């Protein structure tokens, strides 16, 4: 290499050093992070009556839904972070997507978080109602597969997500947090059509926790903002054509050393519109109690009971009632791997309004449908038992 070429090369390297130093400094101050996480959960299951027949089969996503996700954050300084989450559910028995056509069917959002002012996120998200009340209710303590209220009609399990939504979560102030969410309907010429709203609060004080939440869903059958919550179980399928649905729930619990006890309540109301296939508002009230006890650091047992009653409406004078008992036992092999057993029994009485094809509804005997795992495979009669033994691994 000639002295002239060496001189030009040295000049080029020296001129690039300030740029490289600036990029390295910016990367160091940003402090970005991306975390891959997920759950794989499979079990053997027995159901006493699925549409008239007992069944022994393999079931997935029972203690927790099988899923994987990416959670990211970038420190922007002054207590502010840019955040995102992309979460996808899948069938861990077959590898299929949980929802056809959705890569990230569970959550997909981006936002800003500040230690002082709170967090704002945009995208497909769970409701504040679920995040705060559900965490203290039956599905936050017992799994939704067998612990959710019949058919999960009050959406305290993971069945309600809003597309096109903006959510605000306040910072934790002396144990109190509040949150509100609005889902845009996306209907040209009308901001309100197809939109949804949710708000909730949670307060923690020493061993006590309490939460309450509200959801208003509009245009259930056609809304672009409603990303989940299908009204399709035998408990509430007669109200699938509702103009709107209103959900309210509250939950509280007390923890003392290894023992936890809790209570919960929910009210669900379906309001008809001009094109609905029912005439009068239908309502469901559910009352529940839950408890868990840690026997050893690795062994926890839990139990819950719920009573659900429908209102007298749409020609029904003997409304449906559902009694459900749920049990859960877990053994932690490690911080990530858990063996579990689940048992639940439900008994139904009275009459309920169900969908009869696409053009009508009919009044029929209420049938049992345990938790959130048997919505498409209800009992053919008033009783149903579900038992599961499985393995969950989180990563």
C-alpha beads as a LAMMPS data file, in Angstrom:
LAMMPS data file: protein, C-alpha beads

395 atoms
394 bonds

1 atom types
1 bond types

-500.0 500.0 xlo xhi
-500.0 500.0 ylo yhi
-500.0 500.0 zlo zhi

Masses

1 110.0

Atoms # bond

1 1 1 0.000 0.000 0.000
2 1 1 1.412 3.434 -0.973
3 1 1 1.790 6.194 1.626
4 1 1 -0.993 8.153 -0.132
5 1 1 -3.453 5.215 0.182
6 1 1 -2.492 4.698 3.849
7 1 1 -3.104 8.386 4.511
8 1 1 -6.561 8.274 2.874
9 1 1 -7.508 5.148 4.818
10 1 1 -6.428 6.688 8.149
11 1 1 -8.431 9.837 7.358
12 1 1 -11.585 7.790 6.589
13 1 1 -11.350 5.768 9.824
14 1 1 -10.788 8.854 11.961
15 1 1 -13.738 10.635 10.359
16 1 1 -16.067 7.705 11.208
17 1 1 -15.106 7.500 14.883
18 1 1 -17.342 10.399 16.067
19 1 1 -20.350 8.889 14.258
20 1 1 -19.734 5.447 15.727
21 1 1 -19.294 6.946 19.182
22 1 1 -22.596 8.800 18.866
23 1 1 -24.454 5.626 17.828
24 1 1 -22.942 3.598 20.668
25 1 1 -23.837 6.312 23.168
26 1 1 -27.428 6.488 21.920
27 1 1 -27.779 2.690 22.076
28 1 1 -26.442 2.588 25.618
29 1 1 -28.793 5.302 26.867
30 1 1 -31.883 3.784 25.200
31 1 1 -31.636 0.512 27.183
32 1 1 -34.103 -1.438 25.046
33 1 1 -35.242 -4.959 25.947
34 1 1 -37.394 -7.636 24.327
35 1 1 -38.562 -10.711 26.254
36 1 1 -39.893 -13.935 24.740
37 1 1 -42.336 -15.734 27.032
38 1 1 -44.999 -18.391 26.835
39 1 1 -46.878 -21.391 28.230
40 1 1 -47.379 -24.967 27.023
41 1 1 -50.216 -26.786 28.815
42 1 1 -51.610 -30.243 27.991
43 1 1 -53.800 -32.653 29.967
44 1 1 -55.880 -35.805 29.944
45 1 1 -59.551 -34.995 30.457
46 1 1 -62.731 -36.876 31.284
47 1 1 -66.224 -35.418 30.867
48 1 1 -69.290 -37.303 32.023
49 1 1 -71.630 -35.891 29.384
50 1 1 -70.750 -34.111 26.147
51 1 1 -73.933 -33.860 24.070
52 1 1 -75.139 -37.142 25.537
53 1 1 -71.895 -39.139 25.688
54 1 1 -69.014 -39.439 28.131
55 1 1 -65.585 -38.647 26.712
56 1 1 -61.956 -39.304 27.589
57 1 1 -59.590 -37.181 25.529
58 1 1 -56.582 -34.875 25.533
59 1 1 -57.181 -31.201 26.228
60 1 1 -54.858 -28.203 26.088
61 1 1 -54.663 -24.785 27.726
62 1 1 -56.449 -25.814 30.923
63 1 1 -54.490 -24.445 33.886
64 1 1 -53.260 -21.641 31.607
65 1 1 -53.796 -20.994 27.919
66 1 1 -51.020 -22.240 25.651
67 1 1 -49.403 -19.155 24.142
68 1 1 -46.216 -17.320 23.306
69 1 1 -45.491 -13.637 23.200
70 1 1 -42.995 -10.816 22.864
71 1 1 -42.866 -8.054 25.480
72 1 1 -40.666 -5.056 24.774
73 1 1 -39.647 -1.778 26.367
74 1 1 -37.346 1.126 25.533
75 1 1 -36.247 3.600 28.196
76 1 1 -36.856 7.092 26.821
77 1 1 -35.610 8.844 29.943
78 1 1 -37.314 10.897 32.668
79 1 1 -39.307 7.856 33.824
80 1 1 -40.906 7.253 30.409
81 1 1 -40.778 4.044 28.395
82 1 1 -42.067 2.961 25.010
83 1 1 -43.684 -0.488 25.390
84 1 1 -45.267 -3.151 23.206
85 1 1 -46.750 -6.640 23.503
86 1 1 -47.502 -9.230 20.815
87 1 1 -49.163 -12.415 22.123
88 1 1 -50.416 -15.419 20.187
89 1 1 -52.509 -18.338 21.383
90 1 1 -52.031 -21.796 19.885
91 1 1 -53.248 -25.364 20.264
92 1 1 -50.368 -27.192 21.953
93 1 1 -51.786 -30.589 20.903
94 1 1 -51.796 -29.824 17.164
95 1 1 -49.748 -26.649 16.700
96 1 1 -52.693 -24.840 15.116
97 1 1 -53.495 -21.188 15.774
98 1 1 -56.162 -20.615 18.424
99 1 1 -57.965 -18.178 16.129
100 1 1 -57.771 -18.690 12.375
101 1 1 -56.560 -15.593 10.560
102 1 1 -54.946 -14.033 13.645
103 1 1 -51.207 -14.182 14.223
104 1 1 -51.464 -12.351 17.544
105 1 1 -55.028 -13.131 18.581
106 1 1 -54.575 -12.579 22.318
107 1 1 -52.906 -9.168 22.491
108 1 1 -51.213 -6.728 20.129
109 1 1 -50.535 -3.216 21.371
110 1 1 -47.987 -0.409 21.632
111 1 1 -47.862 2.485 24.077
112 1 1 -46.059 4.813 26.458
113 1 1 -45.573 4.308 30.187
114 1 1 -44.546 6.940 32.732
115 1 1 -43.829 6.346 36.416
116 1 1 -45.674 9.518 37.417
117 1 1 -48.537 9.816 34.927
118 1 1 -49.451 6.216 34.074
119 1 1 -49.648 4.142 30.893
120 1 1 -51.471 4.606 27.564
121 1 1 -51.645 1.709 25.084
122 1 1 -53.210 1.299 21.629
123 1 1 -54.272 -1.922 19.879
124 1 1 -55.972 -5.238 20.672
125 1 1 -56.205 -5.530 24.453
126 1 1 -57.961 -7.104 27.405
127 1 1 -60.440 -4.873 29.215
128 1 1 -59.705 -3.153 32.552
129 1 1 -62.756 -5.090 33.778
130 1 1 -60.919 -8.374 33.174
131 1 1 -57.461 -7.198 34.188
132 1 1 -58.585 -5.938 37.609
133 1 1 -61.727 -7.858 38.591
134 1 1 -60.773 -11.084 36.835
135 1 1 -57.483 -11.168 38.723
136 1 1 -59.380 -11.333 42.032
137 1 1 -62.304 -13.403 40.766
138 1 1 -62.720 -17.100 40.040
139 1 1 -60.428 -17.226 36.997
140 1 1 -57.635 -15.331 38.718
141 1 1 -57.530 -17.964 41.456
142 1 1 -58.983 -21.061 39.797
143 1 1 -58.408 -21.741 36.134
144 1 1 -61.053 -20.569 33.668
145 1 1 -61.391 -24.025 32.114
146 1 1 -63.316 -25.350 35.122
147 1 1 -63.522 -22.325 37.437
148 1 1 -65.125 -19.700 35.194
149 1 1 -68.796 -19.000 35.773
150 1 1 -71.092 -21.073 33.490
151 1 1 -70.231 -20.449 29.859
152 1 1 -68.064 -17.522 31.006
153 1 1 -71.085 -15.317 30.320
154 1 1 -69.612 -12.530 32.503
155 1 1 -66.252 -12.579 30.645
156 1 1 -64.128 -12.890 33.778
157 1 1 -61.988 -15.377 31.851
158 1 1 -59.827 -14.418 28.849
159 1 1 -62.697 -14.342 26.338
160 1 1 -63.085 -10.558 26.005
161 1 1 -60.605 -8.452 24.047
162 1 1 -61.194 -5.185 22.237
163 1 1 -59.730 -4.299 18.846
164 1 1 -58.925 -0.686 17.917
165 1 1 -58.830 0.243 21.588
166 1 1 -57.052 2.886 23.649
167 1 1 -56.430 2.118 27.334
168 1 1 -55.241 4.268 30.214
169 1 1 -53.848 2.747 33.423
170 1 1 -53.030 5.036 36.321
171 1 1 -49.916 4.660 38.472
172 1 1 -50.344 2.841 41.767
173 1 1 -51.122 5.456 44.410
174 1 1 -51.204 4.073 47.958
175 1 1 -52.543 0.756 46.666
176 1 1 -55.179 2.242 44.318
177 1 1 -55.162 1.898 40.529
178 1 1 -57.841 2.896 38.015
179 1 1 -58.119 2.137 34.320
180 1 1 -60.400 3.047 31.410
181 1 1 -60.643 1.776 27.840
182 1 1 -62.478 2.811 24.684
183 1 1 -62.797 0.627 21.596
184 1 1 -63.452 2.529 18.368
185 1 1 -66.215 1.036 16.235
186 1 1 -64.746 2.230 12.951
187 1 1 -68.162 2.932 11.398
188 1 1 -68.082 5.788 8.834
189 1 1 -70.329 8.642 9.869
190 1 1 -70.778 7.510 13.474
191 1 1 -68.284 7.460 16.320
192 1 1 -70.625 5.594 18.679
193 1 1 -71.800 2.714 16.459
194 1 1 -69.912 -0.483 17.257
195 1 1 -67.869 1.155 20.008
196 1 1 -67.188 -0.314 23.450
197 1 1 -66.197 1.062 26.842
198 1 1 -64.714 -0.429 29.996
199 1 1 -63.547 0.992 33.320
200 1 1 -62.349 -0.565 36.565
201 1 1 -60.473 0.039 39.786
202 1 1 -58.486 -2.084 42.198
203 1 1 -57.422 -1.288 45.763
204 1 1 -54.940 -3.304 47.824
205 1 1 -54.454 -2.677 51.535
206 1 1 -52.302 -5.113 53.488
207 1 1 -54.123 -8.521 53.328
208 1 1 -57.246 -7.087 51.650
209 1 1 -57.876 -6.570 47.930
210 1 1 -61.016 -5.302 46.224
211 1 1 -61.897 -4.512 42.612
212 1 1 -64.938 -3.532 40.566
213 1 1 -65.390 -3.072 36.827
214 1 1 -67.848 -2.266 34.070
215 1 1 -68.115 -3.023 30.346
216 1 1 -70.585 -1.722 27.751
217 1 1 -70.558 -3.570 24.413
218 1 1 -72.481 -2.252 21.410
219 1 1 -73.510 -4.056 18.214
220 1 1 -72.246 -7.422 19.431
221 1 1 -72.765 -9.267 16.149
222 1 1 -71.161 -6.706 13.820
223 1 1 -68.735 -4.495 15.754
224 1 1 -65.182 -4.272 14.423
225 1 1 -63.942 -3.297 17.871
226 1 1 -65.188 -6.456 19.586
227 1 1 -62.268 -8.834 19.171
228 1 1 -63.708 -11.681 21.232
229 1 1 -66.618 -12.655 23.537
230 1 1 -68.888 -14.792 21.415
231 1 1 -72.384 -15.224 22.869
232 1 1 -72.566 -18.882 21.892
233 1 1 -72.823 -21.071 25.001
234 1 1 -76.139 -22.750 25.931
235 1 1 -76.317 -20.315 28.854
236 1 1 -76.695 -17.139 26.761
237 1 1 -76.881 -18.067 23.054
238 1 1 -80.467 -16.769 22.876
239 1 1 -79.075 -13.236 23.312
240 1 1 -76.482 -13.345 20.507
241 1 1 -78.485 -10.763 18.536
242 1 1 -78.508 -8.231 21.384
243 1 1 -78.107 -4.554 20.475
244 1 1 -75.823 -4.171 23.489
245 1 1 -74.483 -6.020 26.500
246 1 1 -73.649 -4.502 29.860
247 1 1 -71.369 -6.318 32.304
248 1 1 -70.652 -5.352 35.908
249 1 1 -68.554 -7.345 38.361
250 1 1 -66.905 -6.939 41.741
251 1 1 -64.534 -9.157 43.701
252 1 1 -62.710 -9.072 47.025
253 1 1 -60.319 -11.335 48.832
254 1 1 -58.451 -11.640 52.111
255 1 1 -55.122 -13.412 52.551
256 1 1 -53.679 -14.606 55.848
257 1 1 -50.397 -16.473 55.647
258 1 1 -51.154 -19.577 53.519
259 1 1 -54.933 -19.115 53.359
260 1 1 -56.904 -16.961 50.919
261 1 1 -60.700 -16.502 50.856
262 1 1 -62.651 -14.393 48.381
263 1 1 -66.114 -13.444 47.168
264 1 1 -67.319 -12.224 43.773
265 1 1 -70.479 -11.018 42.059
266 1 1 -71.434 -10.249 38.463
267 1 1 -74.448 -8.905 36.596
268 1 1 -74.882 -9.275 32.834
269 1 1 -77.667 -7.564 30.887
270 1 1 -78.560 -8.048 27.206
271 1 1 -80.633 -5.283 25.610
272 1 1 -82.597 -5.943 22.385
273 1 1 -82.564 -3.759 19.295
274 1 1 -84.852 -3.495 16.285
275 1 1 -83.293 -6.568 14.620
276 1 1 -82.856 -8.714 17.748
277 1 1 -84.514 -12.128 17.959
278 1 1 -85.765 -11.521 21.513
279 1 1 -88.109 -8.848 22.833
280 1 1 -87.218 -8.131 26.451
281 1 1 -83.977 -7.437 28.284
282 1 1 -82.362 -10.570 29.680
283 1 1 -80.158 -10.574 32.771
284 1 1 -77.951 -12.993 34.692
285 1 1 -76.724 -12.610 38.267
286 1 1 -73.855 -14.711 39.620
287 1 1 -72.625 -15.035 43.206
288 1 1 -69.381 -16.849 44.010
289 1 1 -66.911 -17.765 46.745
290 1 1 -63.322 -18.988 46.295
291 1 1 -60.475 -20.151 48.514
292 1 1 -56.933 -21.483 48.258
293 1 1 -54.545 -22.986 50.793
294 1 1 -50.800 -23.560 50.456
295 1 1 -50.094 -26.916 52.127
296 1 1 -46.364 -26.842 51.380
297 1 1 -44.219 -24.453 49.318
298 1 1 -44.885 -26.711 46.327
299 1 1 -48.510 -27.821 46.922
300 1 1 -51.574 -25.554 46.669
301 1 1 -55.230 -26.593 46.763
302 1 1 -58.192 -24.434 45.778
303 1 1 -61.982 -24.563 45.639
304 1 1 -64.844 -22.416 44.417
305 1 1 -68.630 -22.361 44.311
306 1 1 -70.896 -20.210 42.138
307 1 1 -74.627 -19.749 41.725
308 1 1 -75.989 -18.175 38.545
309 1 1 -79.627 -17.199 37.986
310 1 1 -81.284 -15.812 34.870
311 1 1 -84.119 -13.284 34.933
312 1 1 -87.772 -13.920 34.164
313 1 1 -88.010 -12.554 30.626
314 1 1 -89.023 -13.417 27.059
315 1 1 -91.743 -15.831 28.098
316 1 1 -89.713 -17.666 30.756
317 1 1 -91.378 -17.960 34.171
318 1 1 -88.978 -20.614 35.534
319 1 1 -85.576 -19.074 34.727
320 1 1 -82.366 -21.071 34.539
321 1 1 -80.221 -21.607 37.651
322 1 1 -76.721 -23.051 37.671
323 1 1 -74.830 -24.460 40.673
324 1 1 -71.124 -25.116 40.088
325 1 1 -68.381 -26.525 42.331
326 1 1 -64.751 -26.314 41.169
327 1 1 -61.617 -27.871 42.711
328 1 1 -57.937 -27.424 41.844
329 1 1 -54.690 -29.019 43.052
330 1 1 -51.226 -27.982 41.852
331 1 1 -47.753 -29.351 42.532
332 1 1 -44.808 -27.198 41.440
333 1 1 -41.912 -29.297 40.194
334 1 1 -40.000 -26.025 39.734
335 1 1 -40.740 -22.333 39.317
336 1 1 -41.700 -23.036 35.691
337 1 1 -43.183 -26.538 35.653
338 1 1 -46.406 -27.600 37.395
339 1 1 -48.415 -30.791 37.650
340 1 1 -52.126 -30.175 38.205
341 1 1 -55.517 -31.783 38.685
342 1 1 -58.873 -30.084 38.105
343 1 1 -62.394 -31.238 38.967
344 1 1 -65.735 -29.499 38.521
345 1 1 -69.402 -30.378 38.729
346 1 1 -72.354 -28.310 37.559
347 1 1 -76.096 -28.792 37.925
348 1 1 -78.641 -26.763 35.943
349 1 1 -82.376 -26.245 36.494
350 1 1 -85.160 -24.241 34.866
351 1 1 -85.602 -22.859 31.361
352 1 1 -83.333 -20.749 29.185
353 1 1 -83.493 -18.896 25.866
354 1 1 -81.283 -20.461 23.200
355 1 1 -80.557 -19.741 19.548
356 1 1 -82.636 -21.795 17.112
357 1 1 -80.803 -21.445 13.828
358 1 1 -80.155 -17.998 12.380
359 1 1 -83.775 -16.842 12.366
360 1 1 -85.127 -17.398 15.843
361 1 1 -84.853 -18.449 19.466
362 1 1 -86.602 -21.062 21.556
363 1 1 -87.185 -21.841 25.233
364 1 1 -85.545 -25.067 26.370
365 1 1 -84.459 -26.858 29.519
366 1 1 -81.203 -25.460 30.855
367 1 1 -78.250 -27.819 30.388
368 1 1 -74.955 -27.942 32.273
369 1 1 -71.846 -26.374 30.735
370 1 1 -68.865 -26.368 33.109
371 1 1 -66.654 -23.290 33.188
372 1 1 -65.212 -22.063 29.909
373 1 1 -64.008 -25.430 28.599
374 1 1 -67.331 -26.987 27.528
375 1 1 -69.065 -24.173 25.629
376 1 1 -69.134 -26.166 22.392
377 1 1 -69.636 -29.527 24.140
378 1 1 -72.353 -28.978 26.765
379 1 1 -74.175 -31.725 28.564
380 1 1 -77.381 -33.059 27.060
381 1 1 -78.967 -32.868 30.509
382 1 1 -78.866 -30.955 33.778
383 1 1 -75.520 -32.288 35.099
384 1 1 -71.918 -32.391 33.926
385 1 1 -68.659 -33.482 35.583
386 1 1 -65.204 -32.567 34.275
387 1 1 -61.878 -33.986 35.525
388 1 1 -58.392 -33.174 34.201
389 1 1 -54.800 -34.159 35.007
390 1 1 -52.086 -32.259 33.217
391 1 1 -48.683 -30.603 32.959
392 1 1 -47.968 -26.916 32.440
393 1 1 -44.575 -25.456 31.567
394 1 1 -43.934 -21.706 31.403
395 1 1 -40.921 -20.124 29.704

Bonds

1 1 1 2
2 1 2 3
3 1 3 4
4 1 4 5
5 1 5 6
6 1 6 7
7 1 7 8
8 1 8 9
9 1 9 10
10 1 10 11
11 1 11 12
12 1 12 13
13 1 13 14
14 1 14 15
15 1 15 16
16 1 16 17
17 1 17 18
18 1 18 19
19 1 19 20
20 1 20 21
21 1 21 22
22 1 22 23
23 1 23 24
24 1 24 25
25 1 25 26
26 1 26 27
27 1 27 28
28 1 28 29
29 1 29 30
30 1 30 31
31 1 31 32
32 1 32 33
33 1 33 34
34 1 34 35
35 1 35 36
36 1 36 37
37 1 37 38
38 1 38 39
39 1 39 40
40 1 40 41
41 1 41 42
42 1 42 43
43 1 43 44
44 1 44 45
45 1 45 46
46 1 46 47
47 1 47 48
48 1 48 49
49 1 49 50
50 1 50 51
51 1 51 52
52 1 52 53
53 1 53 54
54 1 54 55
55 1 55 56
56 1 56 57
57 1 57 58
58 1 58 59
59 1 59 60
60 1 60 61
61 1 61 62
62 1 62 63
63 1 63 64
64 1 64 65
65 1 65 66
66 1 66 67
67 1 67 68
68 1 68 69
69 1 69 70
70 1 70 71
71 1 71 72
72 1 72 73
73 1 73 74
74 1 74 75
75 1 75 76
76 1 76 77
77 1 77 78
78 1 78 79
79 1 79 80
80 1 80 81
81 1 81 82
82 1 82 83
83 1 83 84
84 1 84 85
85 1 85 86
86 1 86 87
87 1 87 88
88 1 88 89
89 1 89 90
90 1 90 91
91 1 91 92
92 1 92 93
93 1 93 94
94 1 94 95
95 1 95 96
96 1 96 97
97 1 97 98
98 1 98 99
99 1 99 100
100 1 100 101
101 1 101 102
102 1 102 103
103 1 103 104
104 1 104 105
105 1 105 106
106 1 106 107
107 1 107 108
108 1 108 109
109 1 109 110
110 1 110 111
111 1 111 112
112 1 112 113
113 1 113 114
114 1 114 115
115 1 115 116
116 1 116 117
117 1 117 118
118 1 118 119
119 1 119 120
120 1 120 121
121 1 121 122
122 1 122 123
123 1 123 124
124 1 124 125
125 1 125 126
126 1 126 127
127 1 127 128
128 1 128 129
129 1 129 130
130 1 130 131
131 1 131 132
132 1 132 133
133 1 133 134
134 1 134 135
135 1 135 136
136 1 136 137
137 1 137 138
138 1 138 139
139 1 139 140
140 1 140 141
141 1 141 142
142 1 142 143
143 1 143 144
144 1 144 145
145 1 145 146
146 1 146 147
147 1 147 148
148 1 148 149
149 1 149 150
150 1 150 151
151 1 151 152
152 1 152 153
153 1 153 154
154 1 154 155
155 1 155 156
156 1 156 157
157 1 157 158
158 1 158 159
159 1 159 160
160 1 160 161
161 1 161 162
162 1 162 163
163 1 163 164
164 1 164 165
165 1 165 166
166 1 166 167
167 1 167 168
168 1 168 169
169 1 169 170
170 1 170 171
171 1 171 172
172 1 172 173
173 1 173 174
174 1 174 175
175 1 175 176
176 1 176 177
177 1 177 178
178 1 178 179
179 1 179 180
180 1 180 181
181 1 181 182
182 1 182 183
183 1 183 184
184 1 184 185
185 1 185 186
186 1 186 187
187 1 187 188
188 1 188 189
189 1 189 190
190 1 190 191
191 1 191 192
192 1 192 193
193 1 193 194
194 1 194 195
195 1 195 196
196 1 196 197
197 1 197 198
198 1 198 199
199 1 199 200
200 1 200 201
201 1 201 202
202 1 202 203
203 1 203 204
204 1 204 205
205 1 205 206
206 1 206 207
207 1 207 208
208 1 208 209
209 1 209 210
210 1 210 211
211 1 211 212
212 1 212 213
213 1 213 214
214 1 214 215
215 1 215 216
216 1 216 217
217 1 217 218
218 1 218 219
219 1 219 220
220 1 220 221
221 1 221 222
222 1 222 223
223 1 223 224
224 1 224 225
225 1 225 226
226 1 226 227
227 1 227 228
228 1 228 229
229 1 229 230
230 1 230 231
231 1 231 232
232 1 232 233
233 1 233 234
234 1 234 235
235 1 235 236
236 1 236 237
237 1 237 238
238 1 238 239
239 1 239 240
240 1 240 241
241 1 241 242
242 1 242 243
243 1 243 244
244 1 244 245
245 1 245 246
246 1 246 247
247 1 247 248
248 1 248 249
249 1 249 250
250 1 250 251
251 1 251 252
252 1 252 253
253 1 253 254
254 1 254 255
255 1 255 256
256 1 256 257
257 1 257 258
258 1 258 259
259 1 259 260
260 1 260 261
261 1 261 262
262 1 262 263
263 1 263 264
264 1 264 265
265 1 265 266
266 1 266 267
267 1 267 268
268 1 268 269
269 1 269 270
270 1 270 271
271 1 271 272
272 1 272 273
273 1 273 274
274 1 274 275
275 1 275 276
276 1 276 277
277 1 277 278
278 1 278 279
279 1 279 280
280 1 280 281
281 1 281 282
282 1 282 283
283 1 283 284
284 1 284 285
285 1 285 286
286 1 286 287
287 1 287 288
288 1 288 289
289 1 289 290
290 1 290 291
291 1 291 292
292 1 292 293
293 1 293 294
294 1 294 295
295 1 295 296
296 1 296 297
297 1 297 298
298 1 298 299
299 1 299 300
300 1 300 301
301 1 301 302
302 1 302 303
303 1 303 304
304 1 304 305
305 1 305 306
306 1 306 307
307 1 307 308
308 1 308 309
309 1 309 310
310 1 310 311
311 1 311 312
312 1 312 313
313 1 313 314
314 1 314 315
315 1 315 316
316 1 316 317
317 1 317 318
318 1 318 319
319 1 319 320
320 1 320 321
321 1 321 322
322 1 322 323
323 1 323 324
324 1 324 325
325 1 325 326
326 1 326 327
327 1 327 328
328 1 328 329
329 1 329 330
330 1 330 331
331 1 331 332
332 1 332 333
333 1 333 334
334 1 334 335
335 1 335 336
336 1 336 337
337 1 337 338
338 1 338 339
339 1 339 340
340 1 340 341
341 1 341 342
342 1 342 343
343 1 343 344
344 1 344 345
345 1 345 346
346 1 346 347
347 1 347 348
348 1 348 349
349 1 349 350
350 1 350 351
351 1 351 352
352 1 352 353
353 1 353 354
354 1 354 355
355 1 355 356
356 1 356 357
357 1 357 358
358 1 358 359
359 1 359 360
360 1 360 361
361 1 361 362
362 1 362 363
363 1 363 364
364 1 364 365
365 1 365 366
366 1 366 367
367 1 367 368
368 1 368 369
369 1 369 370
370 1 370 371
371 1 371 372
372 1 372 373
373 1 373 374
374 1 374 375
375 1 375 376
376 1 376 377
377 1 377 378
378 1 378 379
379 1 379 380
380 1 380 381
381 1 381 382
382 1 382 383
383 1 383 384
384 1 384 385
385 1 385 386
386 1 386 387
387 1 387 388
388 1 388 389
389 1 389 390
390 1 390 391
391 1 391 392
392 1 392 393
393 1 393 394
394 1 394 395
